Amino acid sequence: MKQVCWSNKISAKVVLCMGCLFVLGSLLVGCADTTTKDGFKVAMLLPADITDAGWNALAYEGLQAIEKELEATVKYVVSGTPTEQEQHFRFYAEKGYDLVFGHGYEFQGPAKAVASDFPDTIFITSSGGTITDNISPVNFRVEQPAYLLGIMAGMMTQENKLGTIGGDEIPSVKSTFIAFEAGAKSVNPDIEVRKVYVGNWEDAVKGKELSLALINEGVDFLFPNADAAGLGAFHAAENAQAEGKTVYTFGANRDKSEISETTVLANAVITPKAFVKIAKIVKEGKFKKQIYTFNMLTDQAITLTYNPKLKDKIPQEVLDAVEAAKAKILAGELEVPQIDFTEEE
């Protein structure tokens, strides 16, 4: 699989080397071969690079699974601004792609601006609620395993102070933190959860600064959901441990155990199965305009994972409480609180 790279400025040397004539002022240029073979074609627009070990990396893994399991032609591109997102949606639709993912809440507007021009292409946004004839959102209910992480933190904390670190303050992230806090307070009503936001998804330095500030305030469990910026939380926890403090973390969206082996206790994970299932629906011509929701009940698309190197640090009574709550969630006996951010049109 190749990433398609993009540029707004092309030097004369590149133009001559490529042997192509570009229209002056053109904003969208593919730097890699975008010719595709016949068959099912899937593209994915990502808000940031796949090296974040989180939101973007998990989507890329989903795209790889689509390529393998559905024998699809796949491409991905980092698409960070609304202008780029609209251009990239249009580019792939014009190339005849059957399915284009916009991996984030922020892709709804750009998808809506383009979709009506390409009725044969299905546009799927990760998070959100915008629905048209060929746009549907897929909502990952990470709130369920996040609630379980909250139970773990609520029972294990020594300071009764937990911290969450978000990227931008968007509904899906806020919803995850609400569930985490609810889980913690279900076992420890007196607990305090302090919430901070980096203001972007890339600034790991600021993520670390905010996390260190929380630790200095007595927080001993951190739950970052901030993509690359969230990596700073793991670094902060590692620094605190080096100073003799007992600080642990949790991973969001993707298993972070290998990112910080000494701090990550467990993770609320979105698996590639969610992306494959959506793509299969589109490939089989079964797409319907609706909100597609994945949770812990849906083909193991959402799950809780433990760091095998630290699981023995978790008391058995905590593990038992987590498993009991998980069983209630799976049985439909426990409804985890979440934000309803749907907007059907």
C-alpha positions in Angstrom: 0.0 0.0 0.0 1.3 3.5 -0.8 0.5 6.7 0.8 -0.5 9.4 -1.6 1.4 12.5 -0.8 0.2 16.0 -1.7 1.7 19.4 -2.3 0.4 22.9 -3.0 3.7 24.1 -4.5 5.6 22.3 -7.2 9.0 23.4 -8.4 9.8 23.7 -12.1 12.3 20.8 -11.7 9.6 18.5 -10.5 7.3 19.6 -13.3 9.9 18.9 -15.9 10.9 15.6 -14.3 7.3 14.4 -14.3 6.8 15.6 -17.8 3.4 16.9 -17.0 1.7 20.3 -17.5 -0.2 21.5 -14.4 -2.7 24.3 -14.4 -1.4 27.3 -12.6 -3.0 27.7 -9.2 -3.9 24.0 -8.9 -4.1 23.1 -5.3 -4.3 19.3 -5.5 -1.5 17.2 -7.0 -0.8 13.5 -6.4 2.9 12.8 -5.9 2.5 9.0 -6.2 0.9 6.9 -8.9 -2.9 7.0 -8.3 -3.9 4.7 -11.1 -5.9 1.9 -9.7 -6.9 -1.6 -10.9 -10.5 -2.6 -11.5 -12.3 -3.9 -8.4 -13.2 -2.6 -5.0 -11.3 0.6 -4.2 -11.1 2.2 -0.8 -9.4 5.4 0.3 -8.8 6.8 3.7 -8.3 10.4 4.8 -6.4 10.8 8.0 -6.1 13.9 10.1 -2.5 13.2 11.0 0.4 10.8 10.5 0.1 7.1 11.2 3.1 7.3 13.6 0.9 8.6 16.4 0.4 5.0 17.8 -3.2 5.9 18.3 -6.2 7.2 16.3 -4.5 7.4 12.9 -2.4 4.2 13.4 -5.4 2.1 14.2 -7.3 3.4 11.1 -4.3 2.5 8.9 -4.3 -1.0 10.4 -8.0 -1.1 9.5 -7.2 -0.1 6.0 -4.5 -2.8 5.7 -7.1 -5.4 6.9 -9.5 -4.2 4.2 -6.8 -4.6 1.6 -6.0 -8.2 2.8 -9.4 -9.5 3.7 -11.5 -7.9 0.9 -8.8 -7.9 -1.8 -9.3 -4.2 -2.2 -7.1 -1.5 -3.8 -6.4 1.0 -1.0 -4.8 4.4 -0.6 -4.5 6.8 2.3 -3.5 10.4 2.7 -2.9 12.8 5.6 -5.6 15.5 5.2 -5.3 18.1 7.9 -7.4 21.1 6.9 -11.0 21.5 5.7 -9.7 22.6 2.3 -7.5 19.6 1.9 -10.2 17.3 3.2 -12.7 18.5 0.6 -10.1 18.3 -2.2 -9.0 14.8 -1.2 -12.6 13.5 -1.0 -13.3 14.9 -4.4 -10.0 13.5 -5.8 -10.8 9.9 -4.8 -14.4 10.1 -5.9 -13.3 11.4 -9.3 -11.0 8.4 -9.5 -13.9 6.1 -9.0 -13.3 4.9 -5.5 -16.2 3.0 -4.1 -15.6 4.0 -0.4 -13.8 6.9 1.1 -13.2 7.1 4.9 -12.8 10.5 6.6 -11.3 9.4 9.9 -12.5 12.0 12.3 -15.4 14.1 13.5 -14.0 17.1 11.6 -14.5 15.3 8.2 -18.3 15.7 8.2 -18.5 19.1 6.6 -16.0 18.5 3.8 -17.7 15.1 3.1 -21.1 16.8 2.9 -19.7 19.5 0.5 -18.6 16.8 -2.0 -20.9 13.8 -1.6 -23.8 15.0 -3.6 -21.6 15.3 -6.7 -20.6 11.6 -6.5 -23.7 9.5 -5.7 -21.8 6.3 -6.6 -19.2 6.8 -3.9 -19.9 6.1 -0.2 -18.4 8.5 2.3 -17.9 7.2 5.9 -16.8 9.6 8.7 -15.4 8.3 11.9 -17.5 9.9 14.7 -20.3 12.4 14.2 -23.9 12.1 13.0 -24.2 13.7 9.6 -26.2 11.5 7.3 -27.1 11.9 3.6 -27.9 9.5 0.8 -24.2 8.5 0.6 -22.7 9.7 3.8 -22.9 7.8 7.1 -20.9 8.1 10.3 -19.4 5.2 12.2 -19.3 5.7 15.9 -16.9 3.7 18.0 -18.3 3.2 21.5 -14.9 3.3 23.3 -16.9 4.6 26.2 -17.6 1.0 27.3 -14.0 -0.1 27.8 -13.2 3.4 29.1 -15.8 2.9 31.8 -13.9 -0.3 32.8 -10.6 1.6 32.9 -12.3 4.0 35.2 -13.2 1.2 37.6 -9.6 0.1 37.6 -8.3 3.6 38.4 -11.0 4.3 40.9 -10.1 1.2 42.9 -6.3 1.5 42.6 -5.7 5.2 43.1 -3.9 6.2 46.2 -4.5 9.9 45.9 -8.2 9.9 44.8 -7.1 12.1 41.8 -7.3 11.0 38.2 -6.4 13.0 35.1 -7.6 13.0 31.5 -5.7 14.6 28.6 -7.6 15.3 25.4 -6.5 16.7 22.1 -9.3 19.1 20.9 -12.4 19.3 23.0 -14.7 17.4 20.6 -17.8 15.4 21.5 -16.3 11.9 21.0 -13.3 12.6 23.3 -15.5 14.3 25.9 -17.8 11.3 25.8 -15.0 8.9 26.5 -13.9 10.9 29.5 -17.4 11.0 30.8 -17.5 7.2 30.7 -14.1 6.9 32.4 -15.2 9.2 35.2 -18.5 7.4 35.6 -16.6 4.1 36.0 -14.3 5.5 38.6 -17.1 7.0 40.6 -19.1 3.8 40.5 -16.5 2.3 42.8 -15.1 5.4 44.5 -17.7 8.3 44.7 -15.2 10.7 46.3 -12.7 10.5 43.5 -11.7 13.7 41.6 -11.1 13.7 37.8 -9.2 16.6 36.4 -9.6 17.2 32.6 -7.2 19.1 30.4 -7.0 19.6 26.6 -3.9 20.2 24.6 -5.8 22.1 21.9 -4.4 20.0 19.0 -3.5 16.4 18.3 0.3 16.8 17.6 2.0 18.7 20.4 3.5 15.9 22.5 5.6 18.5 24.4 2.5 20.3 25.6 0.8 17.0 26.3 3.8 16.2 28.6 3.7 19.6 30.3 0.0 19.3 31.1 0.5 15.7 32.3 3.4 16.7 34.6 1.2 19.5 36.0 -1.5 17.0 36.8 1.0 14.6 38.4 2.4 17.5 40.5 -1.2 18.1 41.7 -1.4 14.6 43.0 -2.9 12.7 40.0 -1.7 9.1 39.9 -3.6 7.8 36.9 -3.6 9.4 33.5 -5.9 8.7 30.6 -4.8 10.5 27.4 -6.9 10.6 24.3 -5.0 13.0 22.2 -3.3 11.1 19.4 0.4 12.1 19.0 0.0 14.8 21.7 -1.1 12.1 24.1 2.3 10.4 23.9 3.5 13.2 26.2 1.4 11.8 29.0 3.3 8.5 28.8 6.6 10.3 28.9 5.4 12.3 31.9 4.4 9.2 33.8 7.7 7.5 33.0 9.5 10.6 34.4 7.4 10.5 37.5 8.2 6.8 38.0 11.9 7.6 37.7 11.4 10.0 40.6 9.9 7.3 42.7 6.3 8.2 42.2 3.6 5.6 41.6 1.9 6.8 38.4 0.1 4.7 35.8 -1.6 5.3 32.5 -4.2 3.9 30.1 -4.3 3.7 26.3 -7.1 5.0 24.2 -8.2 3.7 20.8 -5.2 1.5 20.3 -3.2 -0.7 22.5 -0.3 1.4 24.0 1.3 -1.3 26.1 4.5 -1.3 23.9 4.7 2.5 23.9 5.1 2.7 27.7 5.7 -0.8 29.1 6.1 0.5 32.7 3.1 2.8 32.9 0.3 1.4 30.7 -2.0 -0.9 32.7 -4.8 -1.4 30.1 -6.3 0.0 27.0 -9.7 0.9 25.4 -9.2 -0.4 21.9 -10.8 -0.1 18.5 -9.9 -3.1 16.4 -9.5 -3.3 12.6 -12.6 -5.5 12.5 -14.8 -2.3 12.6 -13.3 -1.0 9.4 -13.5 -4.3 7.6 -17.2 -4.7 8.5 -18.1 -1.3 7.1 -16.1 -1.9 3.9 -17.7 -5.3 3.5 -21.2 -3.8 3.7 -20.3 -1.3 1.0 -18.6 -3.9 -1.2 -21.7 -6.2 -1.0 -24.0 -3.3 -1.9 -25.7 -3.4 1.4 -25.0 0.2 2.5 -27.8 2.1 4.1 -27.8 5.7 5.2 -27.6 5.3 9.0 -25.3 5.6 11.9 -23.1 2.5 12.1 -22.3 1.8 15.8 -19.6 -0.5 17.1 -19.3 -1.5 20.7 -18.1 -4.4 22.8 -21.0 -6.5 21.6 -20.2 -6.0 17.9 -17.8 -8.6 16.6 -15.2 -7.7 19.1 -14.7 -4.4 17.3 -14.3 -2.6 20.6 -12.4 -4.3 23.4 -10.4 -3.9 26.6 -6.8 -5.1 26.6 -4.2 -5.5 29.4 -0.5 -4.8 29.3 0.8 -8.4 29.9 3.9 -7.0 31.6 1.9 -5.1 34.3 -1.3 -7.2 34.7 0.2 -8.7 37.9 0.2 -5.2 39.4 -3.6 -5.2 39.3 -5.1 -6.7 42.4 -7.4 -9.6 41.8 -10.4 -7.8 43.4 -9.9 -5.1 40.8 -9.8 -7.6 37.9 -12.9 -9.3 39.3 -14.8 -6.0 39.5 -13.8 -5.1 35.9 -14.9 -8.5 34.6 -18.2 -8.2 36.5 -18.9 -4.8 35.0 -17.9 -6.1 31.6 -20.3 -9.0 31.9 -23.2 -6.6 32.7 -22.3 -4.4 29.7 -22.3 -7.4 27.4 -25.6 -8.6 28.9 -27.2 -5.2 28.4 -27.6 -4.8 32.1 -25.2 -1.8 32.4 -25.6 1.2 30.2 -22.5 3.3 30.0 -23.1 7.1 29.9 -22.1 8.8 26.7 -22.7 12.0 24.7 -25.3 11.7 21.9 -23.7 13.7 19.2 -25.8 12.6 16.3 -27.2 15.0 13.7 -29.3 13.2 11.1 -30.0 15.1 7.9 
